[in-house]
Amino acid sequence: MDADVMNGYGHDEECQWNEFKATFNLTYTDMGELVNTEHEIKRLRMEKGDLDTYTASFNKLAGLTRYSPLDRGALALFKKGLPMPLNLSIVQHMNPPPNNRLNWQKVARE
């Protein structure tokens, strides 16, 4: 965009404003969506014992927030959304307990 201005395009040229709007939206809109998704994944909880729906929702949000399946932060968030008795059961029956989200999800389903 700066090169276009230097080459004689005025600030009122339609292409300048279109490029500005696209750059602005890319910079700020995506960030807002990422922040909203981060808040959503932090609030997500398993409801009515429906582990499959919780796991699918969590995995979808984790992908949108760019958490890897091996990310320990994602594991902590996943466990936070599970009922405490389920987490305790996993810890008590697994030695050592699963160390990533995918393994924790697998054990939770068993």
Biopython code that builds the backbone (N, CA, C, O; Angstrom):
import numpy as np
from Bio.PDB.StructureBuilder import StructureBuilder

atoms = [
    (1, "MET", "N", (0.826, -1.179, 0.000)),
    (1, "MET", "CA", (0.000, 0.000, 0.000)),
    (1, "MET", "C", (0.874, 1.248, 0.000)),
    (1, "MET", "O", (0.595, 2.186, -0.746)),
    (2, "ASP", "N", (1.911, 1.283, 0.806)),
    (2, "ASP", "CA", (2.808, 2.434, 0.846)),
    (2, "ASP", "C", (3.455, 2.678, -0.517)),
    (2, "ASP", "O", (3.613, 3.824, -0.936)),
    (3, "ALA", "N", (3.826, 1.606, -1.203)),
    (3, "ALA", "CA", (4.451, 1.740, -2.524)),
    (3, "ALA", "C", (3.474, 2.382, -3.498)),
    (3, "ALA", "O", (3.879, 3.195, -4.330)),
    (4, "ASP", "N", (2.186, 2.030, -3.409)),
    (4, "ASP", "CA", (1.190, 2.628, -4.297)),
    (4, "ASP", "C", (1.073, 4.125, -4.067)),
    (4, "ASP", "O", (0.962, 4.888, -5.026)),
    (5, "VAL", "N", (1.095, 4.557, -2.818)),
    (5, "VAL", "CA", (1.024, 5.980, -2.500)),
    (5, "VAL", "C", (2.230, 6.694, -3.082)),
    (5, "VAL", "O", (2.109, 7.777, -3.655)),
    (6, "MET", "N", (3.400, 6.076, -2.931)),
    (6, "MET", "CA", (4.623, 6.692, -3.448)),
    (6, "MET", "C", (4.622, 6.752, -4.979)),
    (6, "MET", "O", (5.268, 7.620, -5.566)),
    (7, "ASN", "N", (3.901, 5.836, -5.621)),
    (7, "ASN", "CA", (3.842, 5.810, -7.087)),
    (7, "ASN", "C", (2.740, 6.695, -7.649)),
    (7, "ASN", "O", (2.475, 6.661, -8.850)),
    (8, "GLY", "N", (2.092, 7.489, -6.796)),
    (8, "GLY", "CA", (1.143, 8.460, -7.310)),
    (8, "GLY", "C", (-0.319, 8.177, -7.064)),
    (8, "GLY", "O", (-1.159, 9.004, -7.419)),
    (9, "TYR", "N", (-0.659, 7.061, -6.480)),
    (9, "TYR", "CA", (-2.061, 6.819, -6.170)),
    (9, "TYR", "C", (-2.437, 7.677, -4.975)),
    (9, "TYR", "O", (-1.707, 7.718, -3.984)),
    (10, "GLY", "N", (-3.556, 8.356, -5.058)),
    (10, "GLY", "CA", (-4.001, 9.206, -3.959)),
    (10, "GLY", "C", (-4.660, 8.398, -2.851)),
    (10, "GLY", "O", (-4.995, 7.226, -3.024)),
    (11, "HIS", "N", (-4.834, 9.045, -1.725)),
    (11, "HIS", "CA", (-5.473, 8.380, -0.576)),
    (11, "HIS", "C", (-6.952, 8.097, -0.808)),
    (11, "HIS", "O", (-7.560, 7.320, -0.072)),
    (12, "ASP", "N", (-7.525, 8.721, -1.819)),
    (12, "ASP", "CA", (-8.947, 8.517, -2.051)),
    (12, "ASP", "C", (-9.231, 7.460, -3.122)),
    (12, "ASP", "O", (-10.384, 7.244, -3.497)),
    (13, "GLU", "N", (-8.209, 6.825, -3.596)),
    (13, "GLU", "CA", (-8.395, 5.792, -4.609)),
    (13, "GLU", "C", (-9.127, 4.590, -4.001)),
    (13, "GLU", "O", (-8.838, 4.183, -2.876)),
    (14, "GLU", "N", (-10.048, 4.044, -4.732)),
    (14, "GLU", "CA", (-10.855, 2.921, -4.249)),
    (14, "GLU", "C", (-10.001, 1.724, -3.880)),
    (14, "GLU", "O", (-10.270, 1.070, -2.872)),
    (15, "CYS", "N", (-8.982, 1.419, -4.665)),
    (15, "CYS", "CA", (-8.143, 0.253, -4.370)),
    (15, "CYS", "C", (-7.400, 0.438, -3.050)),
    (15, "CYS", "O", (-7.167, -0.533, -2.331)),
    (16, "GLN", "N", (-7.027, 1.675, -2.725)),
    (16, "GLN", "CA", (-6.352, 1.942, -1.452)),
    (16, "GLN", "C", (-7.268, 1.603, -0.280)),
    (16, "GLN", "O", (-6.863, 0.939, 0.675)),
    (17, "TRP", "N", (-8.503, 2.071, -0.374)),
    (17, "TRP", "CA", (-9.446, 1.818, 0.716)),
    (17, "TRP", "C", (-9.812, 0.343, 0.801)),
    (17, "TRP", "O", (-9.968, -0.187, 1.901)),
    (18, "ASN", "N", (-9.948, -0.319, -0.319)),
    (18, "ASN", "CA", (-10.243, -1.753, -0.302)),
    (18, "ASN", "C", (-9.111, -2.538, 0.359)),
    (18, "ASN", "O", (-9.349, -3.442, 1.160)),
    (19, "GLU", "N", (-7.874, -2.175, 0.008)),
    (19, "GLU", "CA", (-6.725, -2.840, 0.615)),
    (19, "GLU", "C", (-6.647, -2.542, 2.111)),
    (19, "GLU", "O", (-6.359, -3.428, 2.915)),
    (20, "PHE", "N", (-6.904, -1.298, 2.472)),
    (20, "PHE", "CA", (-6.894, -0.923, 3.885)),
    (20, "PHE", "C", (-7.941, -1.716, 4.663)),
    (20, "PHE", "O", (-7.645, -2.252, 5.731)),
    (21, "LYS", "N", (-9.168, -1.794, 4.131)),
    (21, "LYS", "CA", (-10.244, -2.528, 4.818)),
    (21, "LYS", "C", (-9.890, -4.010, 4.966)),
    (21, "LYS", "O", (-10.101, -4.603, 6.024)),
    (22, "ALA", "N", (-9.354, -4.596, 3.906)),
    (22, "ALA", "CA", (-8.988, -6.014, 3.964)),
    (22, "ALA", "C", (-7.896, -6.244, 5.002)),
    (22, "ALA", "O", (-7.969, -7.196, 5.779)),
    (23, "THR", "N", (-6.888, -5.381, 5.018)),
    (23, "THR", "CA", (-5.801, -5.516, 5.994)),
    (23, "THR", "C", (-6.315, -5.313, 7.414)),
    (23, "THR", "O", (-5.944, -6.055, 8.324)),
    (24, "PHE", "N", (-7.155, -4.327, 7.601)),
    (24, "PHE", "CA", (-7.733, -4.057, 8.918)),
    (24, "PHE", "C", (-8.540, -5.260, 9.406)),
    (24, "PHE", "O", (-8.368, -5.711, 10.539)),
    (25, "ASN", "N", (-9.418, -5.774, 8.550)),
    (25, "ASN", "CA", (-10.244, -6.918, 8.941)),
    (25, "ASN", "C", (-9.401, -8.144, 9.256)),
    (25, "ASN", "O", (-9.681, -8.860, 10.218)),
    (26, "LEU", "N", (-8.377, -8.387, 8.458)),
    (26, "LEU", "CA", (-7.498, -9.527, 8.702)),
    (26, "LEU", "C", (-6.778, -9.378, 10.036)),
    (26, "LEU", "O", (-6.629, -10.348, 10.779)),
    (27, "THR", "N", (-6.339, -8.180, 10.332)),
    (27, "THR", "CA", (-5.571, -7.933, 11.551)),
    (27, "THR", "C", (-6.439, -7.983, 12.801)),
    (27, "THR", "O", (-6.055, -8.603, 13.793)),
    (28, "TYR", "N", (-7.597, -7.343, 12.769)),
    (28, "TYR", "CA", (-8.388, -7.183, 13.989)),
    (28, "TYR", "C", (-9.558, -8.139, 14.115)),
    (28, "TYR", "O", (-9.864, -8.566, 15.228)),
    (29, "THR", "N", (-10.218, -8.492, 13.040)),
    (29, "THR", "CA", (-11.363, -9.394, 13.131)),
    (29, "THR", "C", (-10.921, -10.779, 13.566)),
    (29, "THR", "O", (-11.525, -11.363, 14.465)),
    (30, "ASP", "N", (-9.877, -11.317, 12.945)),
    (30, "ASP", "CA", (-9.409, -12.646, 13.307)),
    (30, "ASP", "C", (-8.973, -12.699, 14.761)),
    (30, "ASP", "O", (-9.211, -13.699, 15.438)),
    (31, "MET", "N", (-8.342, -11.642, 15.252)),
    (31, "MET", "CA", (-7.903, -11.610, 16.644)),
    (31, "MET", "C", (-9.106, -11.669, 17.583)),
    (31, "MET", "O", (-9.076, -12.363, 18.600)),
    (32, "GLY", "N", (-10.158, -10.939, 17.236)),
    (32, "GLY", "CA", (-11.369, -10.960, 18.055)),
    (32, "GLY", "C", (-11.988, -12.336, 18.101)),
    (32, "GLY", "O", (-12.440, -12.780, 19.156)),
    (33, "GLU", "N", (-12.014, -13.013, 16.973)),
    (33, "GLU", "CA", (-12.565, -14.365, 16.923)),
    (33, "GLU", "C", (-11.717, -15.321, 17.752)),
    (33, "GLU", "O", (-12.251, -16.194, 18.437)),
    (34, "LEU", "N", (-10.412, -15.161, 17.693)),
    (34, "LEU", "CA", (-9.523, -16.010, 18.477)),
    (34, "LEU", "C", (-9.741, -15.788, 19.966)),
    (34, "LEU", "O", (-9.773, -16.745, 20.740)),
    (35, "VAL", "N", (-9.890, -14.537, 20.369)),
    (35, "VAL", "CA", (-10.131, -14.221, 21.781)),
    (35, "VAL", "C", (-11.462, -14.813, 22.227)),
    (35, "VAL", "O", (-11.550, -15.390, 23.311)),
    (36, "ASN", "N", (-12.497, -14.676, 21.401)),
    (36, "ASN", "CA", (-13.805, -15.250, 21.750)),
    (36, "ASN", "C", (-13.733, -16.765, 21.875)),
    (36, "ASN", "O", (-14.339, -17.350, 22.773)),
    (37, "THR", "N", (-12.997, -17.392, 20.981)),
    (37, "THR", "CA", (-12.852, -18.843, 21.034)),
    (37, "THR", "C", (-12.088, -19.268, 22.280)),
    (37, "THR", "O", (-12.421, -20.279, 22.898)),
    (38, "GLU", "N", (-11.067, -18.504, 22.653)),
    (38, "GLU", "CA", (-10.321, -18.788, 23.891)),
    (38, "GLU", "C", (-11.253, -18.733, 25.106)),
    (38, "GLU", "O", (-11.199, -19.602, 25.976)),
    (39, "HIS", "N", (-12.101, -17.712, 25.156)),
    (39, "HIS", "CA", (-13.048, -17.602, 26.271)),
    (39, "HIS", "C", (-14.032, -18.769, 26.268)),
    (39, "HIS", "O", (-14.376, -19.312, 27.318)),
    (40, "GLU", "N", (-14.474, -19.141, 25.080)),
    (40, "GLU", "CA", (-15.434, -20.239, 24.966)),
    (40, "GLU", "C", (-14.839, -21.563, 25.438)),
    (40, "GLU", "O", (-15.506, -22.319, 26.144)),
    (41, "ILE", "N", (-13.604, -21.851, 25.064)),
    (41, "ILE", "CA", (-12.993, -23.116, 25.469)),
    (41, "ILE", "C", (-12.745, -23.131, 26.981)),
    (41, "ILE", "O", (-12.808, -24.188, 27.609)),
    (42, "LYS", "N", (-12.465, -21.974, 27.560)),
    (42, "LYS", "CA", (-12.238, -21.901, 29.007)),
    (42, "LYS", "C", (-13.535, -22.083, 29.798)),
    (42, "LYS", "O", (-13.507, -22.546, 30.938)),
    (43, "ARG", "N", (-14.670, -21.720, 29.195)),
    (43, "ARG", "CA", (-15.968, -21.865, 29.872)),
    (43, "ARG", "C", (-16.624, -23.221, 29.614)),
    (43, "ARG", "O", (-17.578, -23.581, 30.304)),
    (44, "LEU", "N", (-16.134, -23.966, 28.646)),
    (44, "LEU", "CA", (-16.767, -25.211, 28.241)),
    (44, "LEU", "C", (-16.735, -26.241, 29.374)),
    (44, "LEU", "O", (-15.699, -26.441, 30.008)),
    (45, "ARG", "N", (-17.875, -26.891, 29.623)),
    (45, "ARG", "CA", (-17.989, -27.922, 30.655)),
    (45, "ARG", "C", (-18.815, -29.083, 30.102)),
    (45, "ARG", "O", (-19.694, -28.893, 29.262)),
    (46, "MET", "N", (-18.516, -30.280, 30.586)),
    (46, "MET", "CA", (-19.317, -31.444, 30.225)),
    (46, "MET", "C", (-20.664, -31.310, 30.919)),
    (46, "MET", "O", (-20.725, -31.013, 32.113)),
    (47, "GLU", "N", (-21.741, -31.526, 30.179)),
    (47, "GLU", "CA", (-23.084, -31.402, 30.734)),
    (47, "GLU", "C", (-23.832, -32.720, 30.625)),
    (47, "GLU", "O", (-23.733, -33.428, 29.622)),
    (48, "LYS", "N", (-24.572, -33.034, 31.660)),
    (48, "LYS", "CA", (-25.455, -34.202, 31.681)),
    (48, "LYS", "C", (-24.731, -35.494, 31.347)),
    (48, "LYS", "O", (-25.324, -36.399, 30.760)),
    (49, "GLY", "N", (-23.468, -35.596, 31.707)),
    (49, "GLY", "CA", (-22.711, -36.820, 31.490)),
    (49, "GLY", "C", (-22.401, -37.127, 30.035)),
    (49, "GLY", "O", (-22.014, -38.250, 29.712)),
    (50, "ASP", "N", (-22.564, -36.146, 29.149)),
    (50, "ASP", "CA", (-22.360, -36.361, 27.715)),
    (50, "ASP", "C", (-20.895, -36.110, 27.338)),
    (50, "ASP", "O", (-20.537, -35.032, 26.863)),
    (51, "LEU", "N", (-20.069, -37.118, 27.557)),
    (51, "LEU", "CA", (-18.638, -37.011, 27.292)),
    (51, "LEU", "C", (-18.338, -36.834, 25.806)),
    (51, "LEU", "O", (-17.438, -36.076, 25.445)),
    (52, "ASP", "N", (-19.079, -37.523, 24.942)),
    (52, "ASP", "CA", (-18.806, -37.438, 23.506)),
    (52, "ASP", "C", (-19.013, -36.022, 22.962)),
    (52, "ASP", "O", (-18.192, -35.526, 22.190)),
    (53, "THR", "N", (-20.100, -35.381, 23.361)),
    (53, "THR", "CA", (-20.369, -34.011, 22.907)),
    (53, "THR", "C", (-19.332, -33.054, 23.463)),
    (53, "THR", "O", (-18.844, -32.176, 22.751)),
    (54, "TYR", "N", (-18.993, -33.221, 24.744)),
    (54, "TYR", "CA", (-17.981, -32.355, 25.352)),
    (54, "TYR", "C", (-16.639, -32.514, 24.625)),
    (54, "TYR", "O", (-15.987, -31.522, 24.301)),
    (55, "THR", "N", (-16.236, -33.744, 24.374)),
    (55, "THR", "CA", (-14.959, -34.006, 23.718)),
    (55, "THR", "C", (-14.943, -33.431, 22.299)),
    (55, "THR", "O", (-13.965, -32.803, 21.893)),
    (56, "ALA", "N", (-16.015, -33.644, 21.556)),
    (56, "ALA", "CA", (-16.083, -33.118, 20.185)),
    (56, "ALA", "C", (-16.050, -31.589, 20.183)),
    (56, "ALA", "O", (-15.347, -30.986, 19.372)),
    (57, "SER", "N", (-16.797, -30.966, 21.074)),
    (57, "SER", "CA", (-16.804, -29.498, 21.163)),
    (57, "SER", "C", (-15.437, -28.976, 21.559)),
    (57, "SER", "O", (-14.951, -27.996, 20.995)),
    (58, "PHE", "N", (-14.818, -29.631, 22.529)),
    (58, "PHE", "CA", (-13.499, -29.196, 22.977)),
    (58, "PHE", "C", (-12.479, -29.314, 21.852)),
    (58, "PHE", "O", (-11.698, -28.391, 21.620)),
    (59, "ASN", "N", (-12.482, -30.440, 21.156)),
    (59, "ASN", "CA", (-11.514, -30.650, 20.075)),
    (59, "ASN", "C", (-11.699, -29.638, 18.945)),
    (59, "ASN", "O", (-10.722, -29.172, 18.359)),
    (60, "LYS", "N", (-12.947, -29.301, 18.641)),
    (60, "LYS", "CA", (-13.222, -28.303, 17.610)),
    (60, "LYS", "C", (-12.650, -26.941, 18.032)),
    (60, "LYS", "O", (-11.952, -26.287, 17.257)),
    (61, "LEU", "N", (-12.953, -26.527, 19.266)),
    (61, "LEU", "CA", (-12.445, -25.242, 19.765)),
    (61, "LEU", "C", (-10.925, -25.256, 19.878)),
    (61, "LEU", "O", (-10.268, -24.258, 19.580)),
    (62, "ALA", "N", (-10.371, -26.377, 20.304)),
    (62, "ALA", "CA", (-8.910, -26.479, 20.432)),
    (62, "ALA", "C", (-8.240, -26.291, 19.069)),
    (62, "ALA", "O", (-7.188, -25.660, 18.974)),
    (63, "GLY", "N", (-8.841, -26.830, 18.032)),
    (63, "GLY", "CA", (-8.306, -26.639, 16.689)),
    (63, "GLY", "C", (-8.375, -25.191, 16.246)),
    (63, "GLY", "O", (-7.455, -24.687, 15.602)),
    (64, "LEU", "N", (-9.470, -24.519, 16.592)),
    (64, "LEU", "CA", (-9.619, -23.110, 16.220)),
    (64, "LEU", "C", (-8.644, -22.210, 16.974)),
    (64, "LEU", "O", (-8.215, -21.178, 16.459)),
    (65, "THR", "N", (-8.301, -22.609, 18.193)),
    (65, "THR", "CA", (-7.361, -21.808, 18.988)),
    (65, "THR", "C", (-5.924, -22.260, 18.774)),
    (65, "THR", "O", (-4.999, -21.714, 19.376)),
    (66, "ARG", "N", (-5.739, -23.248, 17.923)),
    (66, "ARG", "CA", (-4.410, -23.748, 17.538)),
    (66, "ARG", "C", (-3.686, -24.492, 18.662)),
    (66, "ARG", "O", (-2.456, -24.536, 18.690)),
    (67, "TYR", "N", (-4.449, -25.074, 19.585)),
    (67, "TYR", "CA", (-3.825, -25.955, 20.581)),
    (67, "TYR", "C", (-3.492, -27.272, 19.894)),
    (67, "TYR", "O", (-4.310, -27.806, 19.145)),
    (68, "SER", "N", (-2.319, -27.789, 20.139)),
    (68, "SER", "CA", (-1.980, -29.091, 19.580)),
    (68, "SER", "C", (-2.531, -30.166, 20.515)),
    (68, "SER", "O", (-2.766, -29.900, 21.694)),
    (69, "PRO", "N", (-2.737, -31.370, 20.000)),
    (69, "PRO", "CA", (-3.228, -32.465, 20.851)),
    (69, "PRO", "C", (-2.278, -32.799, 22.009)),
    (69, "PRO", "O", (-2.699, -33.394, 23.001)),
    (70, "LEU", "N", (-1.010, -32.421, 21.888)),
    (70, "LEU", "CA", (-0.030, -32.736, 22.926)),
    (70, "LEU", "C", (0.229, -31.563, 23.868)),
    (70, "LEU", "O", (1.023, -31.679, 24.800)),
    (71, "ASP", "N", (-0.430, -30.451, 23.631)),
    (71, "ASP", "CA", (-0.237, -29.235, 24.432)),
    (71, "ASP", "C", (-0.753, -29.451, 25.859)),
    (71, "ASP", "O", (-1.921, -29.786, 26.060)),
    (72, "ARG", "N", (0.121, -29.257, 26.837)),
    (72, "ARG", "CA", (-0.265, -29.472, 28.235)),
    (72, "ARG", "C", (-1.312, -28.459, 28.704)),
    (72, "ARG", "O", (-2.115, -28.759, 29.587)),
    (73, "GLY", "N", (-1.302, -27.270, 28.118)),
    (73, "GLY", "CA", (-2.324, -26.275, 28.455)),
    (73, "GLY", "C", (-3.705, -26.739, 28.036)),
    (73, "GLY", "O", (-4.685, -26.520, 28.749)),
    (74, "ALA", "N", (-3.783, -27.383, 26.875)),
    (74, "ALA", "CA", (-5.058, -27.914, 26.403)),
    (74, "ALA", "C", (-5.523, -29.057, 27.292)),
    (74, "ALA", "O", (-6.721, -29.202, 27.536)),
    (75, "LEU", "N", (-4.597, -29.865, 27.777)),
    (75, "LEU", "CA", (-4.961, -30.948, 28.698)),
    (75, "LEU", "C", (-5.555, -30.376, 29.974)),
    (75, "LEU", "O", (-6.572, -30.871, 30.460)),
    (76, "ALA", "N", (-4.932, -29.341, 30.519)),
    (76, "ALA", "CA", (-5.442, -28.712, 31.748)),
    (76, "ALA", "C", (-6.845, -28.152, 31.527)),
    (76, "ALA", "O", (-7.713, -28.308, 32.385)),
    (77, "LEU", "N", (-7.073, -27.507, 30.396)),
    (77, "LEU", "CA", (-8.404, -26.976, 30.099)),
    (77, "LEU", "C", (-9.427, -28.095, 29.923)),
    (77, "LEU", "O", (-10.561, -27.985, 30.389)),
    (78, "PHE", "N", (-9.023, -29.166, 29.254)),
    (78, "PHE", "CA", (-9.945, -30.288, 29.055)),
    (78, "PHE", "C", (-10.351, -30.890, 30.396)),
    (78, "PHE", "O", (-11.533, -31.134, 30.639)),
    (79, "LYS", "N", (-9.374, -31.128, 31.261)),
    (79, "LYS", "CA", (-9.670, -31.711, 32.582)),
    (79, "LYS", "C", (-10.548, -30.783, 33.408)),
    (79, "LYS", "O", (-11.414, -31.247, 34.150)),
    (80, "LYS", "N", (-10.336, -29.482, 33.290)),
    (80, "LYS", "CA", (-11.131, -28.510, 34.048)),
    (80, "LYS", "C", (-12.616, -28.608, 33.702)),
    (80, "LYS", "O", (-13.472, -28.362, 34.552)),
    (81, "GLY", "N", (-12.919, -28.968, 32.452)),
    (81, "GLY", "CA", (-14.306, -29.070, 32.021)),
    (81, "GLY", "C", (-14.978, -30.383, 32.363)),
    (81, "GLY", "O", (-16.191, -30.522, 32.207)),
    (82, "LEU", "N", (-14.201, -31.347, 32.827)),
    (82, "LEU", "CA", (-14.764, -32.647, 33.215)),
    (82, "LEU", "C", (-15.231, -32.610, 34.668)),
    (82, "LEU", "O", (-14.716, -31.822, 35.461)),
    (83, "PRO", "N", (-16.198, -33.451, 35.025)),
    (83, "PRO", "CA", (-16.589, -33.554, 36.433)),
    (83, "PRO", "C", (-15.415, -34.074, 37.267)),
    (83, "PRO", "O", (-14.656, -34.930, 36.812)),
    (84, "MET", "N", (-15.273, -33.564, 38.463)),
    (84, "MET", "CA", (-14.166, -33.950, 39.332)),
    (84, "MET", "C", (-14.109, -35.463, 39.568)),
    (84, "MET", "O", (-13.016, -36.030, 39.536)),
    (85, "PRO", "N", (-15.256, -36.149, 39.807)),
    (85, "PRO", "CA", (-15.176, -37.599, 40.025)),
    (85, "PRO", "C", (-14.561, -38.365, 38.844)),
    (85, "PRO", "O", (-13.868, -39.361, 39.049)),
    (86, "LEU", "N", (-14.808, -37.908, 37.619)),
    (86, "LEU", "CA", (-14.218, -38.578, 36.456)),
    (86, "LEU", "C", (-12.704, -38.370, 36.430)),
    (86, "LEU", "O", (-11.952, -39.311, 36.176)),
    (87, "ASN", "N", (-12.261, -37.151, 36.690)),
    (87, "ASN", "CA", (-10.818, -36.888, 36.744)),
    (87, "ASN", "C", (-10.147, -37.710, 37.846)),
    (87, "ASN", "O", (-9.077, -38.281, 37.634)),
    (88, "LEU", "N", (-10.772, -37.767, 39.009)),
    (88, "LEU", "CA", (-10.198, -38.542, 40.123)),
    (88, "LEU", "C", (-10.109, -40.018, 39.786)),
    (88, "LEU", "O", (-9.126, -40.681, 40.116)),
    (89, "SER", "N", (-11.132, -40.527, 39.132)),
    (89, "SER", "CA", (-11.127, -41.934, 38.744)),
    (89, "SER", "C", (-9.971, -42.235, 37.786)),
    (89, "SER", "O", (-9.312, -43.267, 37.906)),
    (90, "ILE", "N", (-9.733, -41.336, 36.844)),
    (90, "ILE", "CA", (-8.635, -41.532, 35.891)),
    (90, "ILE", "C", (-7.295, -41.524, 36.614)),
    (90, "ILE", "O", (-6.441, -42.375, 36.362)),
    (91, "VAL", "N", (-7.115, -40.570, 37.505)),
    (91, "VAL", "CA", (-5.854, -40.463, 38.242)),
    (91, "VAL", "C", (-5.639, -41.686, 39.127)),
    (91, "VAL", "O", (-4.519, -42.187, 39.226)),
    (92, "GLN", "N", (-6.697, -42.172, 39.772)),
    (92, "GLN", "CA", (-6.587, -43.300, 40.690)),
    (92, "GLN", "C", (-6.331, -44.626, 39.980)),
    (92, "GLN", "O", (-5.682, -45.513, 40.535)),
    (93, "HIS", "N", (-6.833, -44.763, 38.766)),
    (93, "HIS", "CA", (-6.729, -46.049, 38.071)),
    (93, "HIS", "C", (-5.628, -46.121, 37.021)),
    (93, "HIS", "O", (-5.372, -47.188, 36.462)),
    (94, "MET", "N", (-4.987, -45.013, 36.753)),
    (94, "MET", "CA", (-3.928, -45.007, 35.743)),
    (94, "MET", "C", (-2.610, -44.623, 36.407)),
    (94, "MET", "O", (-2.511, -43.579, 37.052)),
    (95, "ASN", "N", (-1.612, -45.466, 36.246)),
    (95, "ASN", "CA", (-0.306, -45.159, 36.806)),
    (95, "ASN", "C", (0.752, -45.385, 35.721)),
    (95, "ASN", "O", (1.048, -46.537, 35.403)),
    (96, "PRO", "N", (1.305, -44.371, 35.168)),
    (96, "PRO", "CA", (1.057, -42.949, 35.416)),
    (96, "PRO", "C", (-0.202, -42.488, 34.683)),
    (96, "PRO", "O", (-0.642, -43.151, 33.744)),
    (97, "PRO", "N", (-0.791, -41.355, 35.101)),
    (97, "PRO", "CA", (-1.971, -40.840, 34.393)),
    (97, "PRO", "C", (-1.588, -40.362, 32.995)),
    (97, "PRO", "O", (-0.422, -40.059, 32.743)),
    (98, "PRO", "N", (-2.547, -40.294, 32.097)),
    (98, "PRO", "CA", (-2.252, -39.829, 30.734)),
    (98, "PRO", "C", (-1.597, -38.442, 30.761)),
    (98, "PRO", "O", (-1.928, -37.606, 31.602)),
    (99, "ASN", "N", (-0.668, -38.210, 29.832)),
    (99, "ASN", "CA", (0.066, -36.954, 29.863)),
    (99, "ASN", "C", (-0.271, -36.014, 28.714)),
    (99, "ASN", "O", (0.395, -34.995, 28.530)),
    (100, "ASN", "N", (-1.310, -36.349, 27.934)),
    (100, "ASN", "CA", (-1.763, -35.423, 26.897)),
    (100, "ASN", "C", (-3.269, -35.565, 26.716)),
    (100, "ASN", "O", (-3.885, -36.521, 27.188)),
    (101, "ARG", "N", (-3.837, -34.597, 26.026)),
    (101, "ARG", "CA", (-5.292, -34.529, 25.879)),
    (101, "ARG", "C", (-5.862, -35.747, 25.169)),
    (101, "ARG", "O", (-6.895, -36.264, 25.593)),
    (102, "LEU", "N", (-5.231, -36.221, 24.112)),
    (102, "LEU", "CA", (-5.770, -37.365, 23.379)),
    (102, "LEU", "C", (-5.825, -38.622, 24.242)),
    (102, "LEU", "O", (-6.815, -39.353, 24.213)),
    (103, "ASN", "N", (-4.771, -38.873, 25.005)),
    (103, "ASN", "CA", (-4.770, -40.046, 25.880)),
    (103, "ASN", "C", (-5.783, -39.897, 27.007)),
    (103, "ASN", "O", (-6.433, -40.869, 27.391)),
    (104, "TRP", "N", (-5.923, -38.680, 27.542)),
    (104, "TRP", "CA", (-6.905, -38.446, 28.616)),
    (104, "TRP", "C", (-8.312, -38.694, 28.084)),
    (104, "TRP", "O", (-9.140, -39.297, 28.766)),
    (105, "GLN", "N", (-8.583, -38.230, 26.868)),
    (105, "GLN", "CA", (-9.889, -38.457, 26.264)),
    (105, "GLN", "C", (-10.154, -39.940, 26.037)),
    (105, "GLN", "O", (-11.265, -40.419, 26.263)),
    (106, "LYS", "N", (-9.151, -40.653, 25.599)),
    (106, "LYS", "CA", (-9.292, -42.106, 25.372)),
    (106, "LYS", "C", (-9.623, -42.826, 26.668)),
    (106, "LYS", "O", (-10.533, -43.655, 26.706)),
    (107, "VAL", "N", (-8.883, -42.512, 27.738)),
    (107, "VAL", "CA", (-9.118, -43.170, 29.026)),
    (107, "VAL", "C", (-10.484, -42.774, 29.592)),
    (107, "VAL", "O", (-11.161, -43.602, 30.201)),
    (108, "ALA", "N", (-10.889, -41.535, 29.399)),
    (108, "ALA", "CA", (-12.189, -41.073, 29.916)),
    (108, "ALA", "C", (-13.341, -41.846, 29.267)),
    (108, "ALA", "O", (-14.358, -42.097, 29.914)),
    (109, "ARG", "N", (-13.187, -42.223, 27.995)),
    (109, "ARG", "CA", (-14.235, -42.964, 27.301)),
    (109, "ARG", "C", (-14.344, -44.413, 27.763)),
    (109, "ARG", "O", (-15.396, -45.034, 27.609)),
    (110, "GLU", "N", (-13.267, -44.956, 28.328)),
    (110, "GLU", "CA", (-13.265, -46.386, 28.707)),
    (110, "GLU", "C", (-14.077, -46.650, 29.943)),
    (110, "GLU", "O", (-14.173, -47.795, 30.386)),
]
sb = StructureBuilder()
sb.init_structure("model")
sb.init_model(0)
sb.init_chain("A")
sb.init_seg("    ")
for serial, (resi, resn, name, xyz) in enumerate(atoms, 1):
    if name == "N":
        sb.init_residue(resn, " ", resi, " ")
    sb.init_atom(name, np.array(xyz, "f"), 0.0, 1.0, " ", f" {name:<3s}", serial, name[0])
structure = sb.get_structure()
